[in-house]
């Protein structure tokens, strides 16, 4: 909030609201990017895509007929 106040504190109400909306959109985009990147890095660091092997099943999967 301090950063927003510093950036928009002297602006008229309409410009303040528009700048705040743009900041929120940019923040949401950055947050999604950061989460995606962290997930990609974690998957890339894994030795295998599954952390533990799946248990063997006696019956076949119904969709693999």
C-alpha positions in Angstrom: 0.0 0.0 0.0 2.9 2.4 0.7 4.2 1.9 -2.8 0.7 2.6 -4.3 0.3 5.7 -2.1 3.7 6.9 -3.2 2.9 6.4 -6.9 -0.7 7.7 -6.9 -0.9 10.0 -3.9 -0.8 13.2 -5.9 -3.1 12.0 -8.7 -6.7 13.1 -9.0 -9.3 10.4 -8.0 -10.0 9.2 -11.5 -6.3 8.8 -12.4 -5.6 7.2 -9.0 -8.4 4.6 -9.6 -7.1 3.8 -13.1 -3.5 3.5 -12.0 -4.6 1.3 -9.1 -6.6 -1.0 -11.4 -3.6 -1.3 -13.7 -1.3 -2.1 -10.8 -3.7 -4.9 -9.7 -3.8 -6.4 -13.2 0.0 -6.3 -13.4 0.4 -7.9 -10.0 -2.0 -10.7 -10.8 -0.1 -11.4 -14.1 3.2 -11.5 -12.2 1.9 -13.7 -9.5 0.6 -16.2 -12.0 4.0 -16.1 -13.8 6.0 -16.7 -10.6 3.8 -19.6 -9.5 4.1 -21.2 -13.0 7.9 -20.7 -13.0 8.3 -22.2 -9.5 6.2 -25.2 -10.5 8.3 -25.7 -13.7 11.6 -25.5 -11.7 10.3 -28.0 -9.1 9.2 -30.5 -11.8 12.5 -30.0 -13.6 14.4 -30.8 -10.4 12.6 -34.0 -9.8 14.3 -37.3 -10.7 11.0 -38.7 -11.9 7.6 -37.2 -12.5 6.1 -39.3 -9.7 7.6 -38.9 -6.2 6.7 -42.5 -5.2 5.9 -45.4 -7.5 2.3 -46.2 -8.0 1.0 -49.4 -6.4 0.5 -52.3 -8.8 -3.1 -53.0 -9.6 -4.6 -56.4 -10.2 -7.4 -55.1 -12.4 -6.8 -53.2 -15.6 -7.8 -49.6 -15.9 -11.3 -49.4 -17.4 -10.5 -46.8 -20.0 -7.5 -48.8 -21.4 -9.7 -51.5 -23.1 
